């Protein structure tokens, strides 16, 4: 039976959702925002959370109404047809060769806090991480969700420990004076912490009760993640763990060293790696389910639609892992500039948001439709904030429609020629 097992409950869903947002951003982005805006950055978190709520609610309703492993691509296809479905899938899958190696690079970087690594040792950790993700994915969505719950709890517990032993109070989380420009700069950075809704959408088909638990898991996970981000941002400001690129990437080790001494580097290394692992894992599982769903619609080889004895998209996941391995090795061998490439692929994720919100505008009625419409405008504003970096996604967008148009013309000519030959 080539169907996915419905085994995700509310708790597993919350774990998957929260870790898809926390992930690699939790121990870096708050420090970057503080460098840009100081105490004013604390305004950015609640403001952005309120702005993203309509997007999260629209995704939640889409997943509730259309629980499908195709995720955003399926939503868009239901609203605008198969051509738009394929475009959304292309936009999402085209980030695998770049985003995954970058994520693995960040994850393996936390091992430097514990051991002296050579470049070959770092690459080995990255490849072993992919193998661990493959192993976890083959065990099923429920087990993967339980692991994500554990990681989310570890991250939250670490932030709570920092607050407790660092003697932070509610006053430390109160924003400073409101400055519009400074808040805007901070929002432009911390938005990337809330990319992950589209990855979680691919898990909807595996919920035991998607109509009830999918939207709850998305909203609860979203809110909890926002609280953790805000709390850690207050700690960054309290301990002055910001101000330079070096301080931004070492904010967590710095805080833990001040609180617990030199041995805290092991805590920092493990926690940072697990947070990064959780983020990469949810995206790999989402990629696999999108590939599986596209094969189900006969847009990819039927072999990719086969499931394992545990009813997981095994062949699709293995394919995604193979592509990730090749990309990771290539990036390491050629020392490709990951930072530049990642900035371009951010536009892909926002464009997926735009198309998904537009799908909500098309299929919903009443208040949910207006909520989706507002989310479209918000997503377009965020896309425009990328500036010249959005040319990458716009190039893919235009190239897709040009190739589709050429294909239709060639197909039309072929059909016309066949009819003429027959006559």
C-alpha positions, -999 to 999 in steps of 0.1 A, spaced: 0 0 0 16 33 -12 0 55 15 15 72 45 7 60 80 -14 84 100 5 84 133 12 120 142 -6 132 173 -9 167 188 23 165 208 44 152 180 30 179 158 39 206 183 74 192 184 78 192 147 64 227 143 84 243 171 117 228 160 111 237 124 111 274 136 136 273 164 163 252 146 195 270 136 182 305 142 177 304 180 213 309 190 224 333 163 196 355 150 187 372 184 223 383 187 223 397 152 191 416 158 206 430 191 237 442 172 215 461 147 190 476 171 201 470 207 173 469 233 149 482 206 151 447 190 128 434 217 100 453 201 106 434 168 97 400 182 61 406 194 54 428 163 67 402 139 48 374 157 16 394 153 23 400 116 31 364 110 0 351 128 -22 356 97 2 336 77 4 308 103 -34 307 106 -38 306 68 -13 277 66 -31 260 95 -65 263 78 -51 251 44 -35 220 61 -68 214 80 -89 216 49 -64 199 25 -42 175 45 -17 163 19 19 154 17 22 178 -12 20 206 13 21 241 -2 23 227 -38 -9 208 -33 -26 239 -18 -16 260 -48 -26 233 -73 -61 230 -58 -65 268 -62 -49 275 -96 -42 242 -114 -14 217 -120 10 242 -136 11 263 -104 14 231 -84 45 222 -103 60 257 -100 56 257 -62 72 222 -61 102 235 -82 106 265 -60 107 244 -28 129 215 -41 154 238 -59 168 249 -25 180 214 -15 215 215 -32 222 248 -14 202 251 18 210 216 31 248 219 28 246 253 45 225 239 73 249 210 78 279 235 78 262 254 107 254 222 125 289 207 123 303 241 133 290 235 168 314 206 172 343 230 171 332 241 206 340 205 218 368 192 196 395 203 172 382 193 138 399 191 104 379 200 72 376 162 65 363 156 100 337 183 96 326 168 63 324 134 80 301 148 107 279 163 80 276 130 61 269 111 94 242 137 102 225 129 69 227 92 76 211 98 110 183 118 94 177 89 69 176 64 97 152 85 117 130 92 87 127 54 79 114 48 114 83 68 107 69 103 114 58 94 150 93 85 162 107 115 143 82 137 160 91 123 194 128 131 188 118 166 178 98 170 210 129 160 230 150 185 212 124 213 216 124 206 253 162 207 256 163 241 238 135 255 260 151 240 292 184 256 283 168 291 279 150 286 312 183 277 329 199 308 315 171 329 329 172 311 363 210 311 369 214 344 351 188 359 375 168 375 347 135 391 355 105 402 335 120 437 335 149 424 314 124 414 286 107 448 285 117 466 252 135 499 252 124 531 235 105 524 202 124 535 171 107 527 138 139 524 117 157 502 143 126 480 147 123 476 109 160 466 107 155 440 134 124 426 118 142 422 85 167 399 102 144 379 126 119 371 99 141 342 89 134 326 122 98 321 111 105 303 78 95 267 84 57 268 81 59 255 46 80 226 56 56 215 83 27 217 59 39 185 42 33 165 74 -5 171 74 -14 139 57 2 118 85 -18 134 113 -42 110 130 -68 138 131 -56 166 108 -89 185 110 -84 189 148 -47 186 155 -29 201 125 -40 237 131 -36 233 168 0 220 165 9 248 140 -4 276 162 8 263 195 43 254 181 44 289 165 35 307 197 59 286 219 88 293 194 81 330 195 82 330 234 116 311 234 131 335 209 119 365 229 133 350 261 167 342 246 169 377 231 164 392 265 193 370 278 216 381 249 210 418 258 214 411 295 249 395 291 260 418 262 265 388 239 263 408 207 281 437 189 303 420 163 301 390 139 322 369 162 300 377 192 269 370 171 278 334 163 291 327 198 264 343 219 253 310 234 288 297 243 296 332 257 265 332 280 270 296 292 307 303 299 298 333 321 272 312 340 288 277 342 325 280 333 347 264 306 329 231 306 298 248 293 313 246 259 301 210 257 265 221 266 267 248 239 281 223 213 254 196 220 225 221 222 235 240 191 240 208 171 207 194 182 188 226 173 204 226 139 198 189 134 161 194 142 157 221 116 175 201 89 155 170 97 121 186 93 131 200 60 144 167 47 112 150 58 92 177 40 113 174 8 108 137 8 70 140 12 68 165 -16 88 142 -39 65 113 -29 34 134 -35 46 145 -70 53 109 -79 18 100 -68 5 125 -93 27 108 -120 50 139 -123 80 119 -111 90 83 -116 66 58 -99 95 43 -80 95 74 -58 59 68 -47 67 35 -31 66 33 7 84 10 31 69 -15 55 64 13 80 44 33 54 71 60 51 82 75 17 114 56 18 125 59 -18 117 96 -19 137 101 13 167 81 1 167 102 -31 166 135 -12 195 122 10 215 112 -20 211 146 -36 221 162 -3 252 140 0 263 149 -35 257 186 -28 274 186 5 305 170 -9 306 194 -39 303 224 -16 331 211 6 354 203 -24 348 235 -43 345 257 -11 314 274 -25 303 307 -9 273 294 10 263 327 25 256 343 -9 237 313 -22 215 311 9 205 347 6 192 340 -28 172 309 -18 154 328 10 134 343 -18 122 308 -28 107 303 6 89 336 7 75 331 -28 61 298 -16 45 318 12 30 342 -14 16 314 -36 2 296 -6 -15 327 8 -29 334 -27 -43 299 -27 -61 307 6 -76 338 -10 -89 317 -38 -104 287 -19 -116 303 13 -147 324 20 -155 350 46 -130 361 72 -104 334 64 -103 347 28 -95 383 40 -69 369 64 -52 351 35 -54 383 14 -37 403 41 -11 375 43 -4 378 5 3 416 9 26 409 39 45 382 20 50 404 -10 63 432 13 88 407 28 98 396 -7 105 432 -17 127 436 14 151 411 -2 161 438 -28 184 424 -54 185 390 -37 150 383 -50 162 381 -86 171 345 -81 136 334 -73 121 357 -99 145 342 -125 133 307 -116 97 320 -117 101 335 -152 122 306 -166 95 281 -155 67 299 -174 89 304 -205 98 267 -206 62 257 -200 51 280 -229 78 265 -252 68 230 -243 31 237 -250 40 252 -284 62 223 -293 35 198 -282 9 217 -302 31 216 -333 37 179 -329 0 172 -326 -7 193 -356 20 176 -376 7 141 -366 -29 151 -377 -15 164 -410 5 132 -416 -26 111 -408 -47 130 -433 
